[in-house]
Amino acid sequence: MSSDGRYGNSDEDDEASRLLNTIPPGMRKRSINGTVSGFLEPSEETKSRWRSIRVMYLTMFLSSVSFSICVSSLYPFLKILDSTSTTDFLGWVVAAYSVGQLVASPFFGFWSNFRSRTREPIVVSLVINILANVLYMYLESIRLEPQIFLVIARVFVGFGAGNVAVVRSYVSGATTLEERTSAMANMSAFQAIGFIIGPLIQTALVPIGFPGPVHSPALHFDLYTATGFFSAVVGVVNIVLLVLVFKEHKVKNDEYIYRNIQESTDTEDTMQDLMPPDYVAVVSSIVIFFVVLFVFAVFETIATPLAMHMFSWTKAGATLYIGLALGGAGFVSIGVVFVIKALSKRFSERHLLVGGFVLCLVGFVFYLPWGHTYPDIQFAETDFAPGCFNVNAILRLHHINDHLMHAIVVPLNNFDRINLKHS
């Protein structure tokens, strides 16, 4: 075959190639690890897609806030609803949230996959979350077993938080390979910030006080119920954004054509060079993640009641100080992220994990009650005439501890009744 026959159409082929590689106005072209993506997307489509992703960021943030906003006040609120409740029952109240989320996550995930929709399950979950927070607001108006309704409210708040899996799935599917790592990292960052902001919002609500500005039989608005009101309001805002701003976007894998600008290598040889998955490492990572969350459970369960008993804090005081402590711990965790990022360049992940858990162990050692002294004990001051008891004696009890209250023995000589009240 002549050279003309072999190469006669080269100019036409080059022209066709140039036309195929031309990027029309308003379109974009991505570069990924030495390859050029042939995926083209109108700029307006890109803006709409990223607006929707940012709505998902907000949804994740508000979900974390609705969980952590009442961590520091849950036990004091439980004691207000039922003064006979113990920390054992508090464990059930805390677990109720996780049970609701455990049930809801696969349910909403199946719904999203079956309907190929993201907005529907998220809106429904937010409506459930709003109704649960409204119930939380009205718990003080319920006279019959309000502590049981507290558990029910926490179950449905957790059920509403089951949209987290759908949110993560949407962001993963609505981003390109180049964008995905950064987007998922941002998602985790917003979740962490929500955990930080929640207790600080509760701390900011402490000045409302108890019983608060509104304490009618039909409605109580105080530092405890204000958290439910706040969560319900931001839930409504979230729904409005989902309806007006959010759009369904899906970036399919087959929409990408990667053209390697380097020397092409044999695909089969490359696949053979890949390491097989290390299932032991995967399982170990899951167990480690479980342990980390288990450690966090200490703060959402016994931190507030322990502080109230050990430091004689009032309900409002414990809510304030534990909220500040959790907020401070959240800011420390942000600093740890940057420190780990720098240390990961010099140390292996294994060493960093070991170092982190050693610090956790040291922290729990410090939690132990060291020394031979005890915390300041609650005490009672009495005002009566020397040498005798008076029916009109004034008893003023400072930060009475429940255990101490039951241990007090008061002589009833010349007394018909003595009223003891918490200061």
Summary of the structure (lengths in Angstrom):
residues: 423
radius of gyration: 29.8
end to end distance: 105.5
largest distance: 130.0
contacts: 1190
relative contact order: 0.11
helix: 66%
strand: 5%
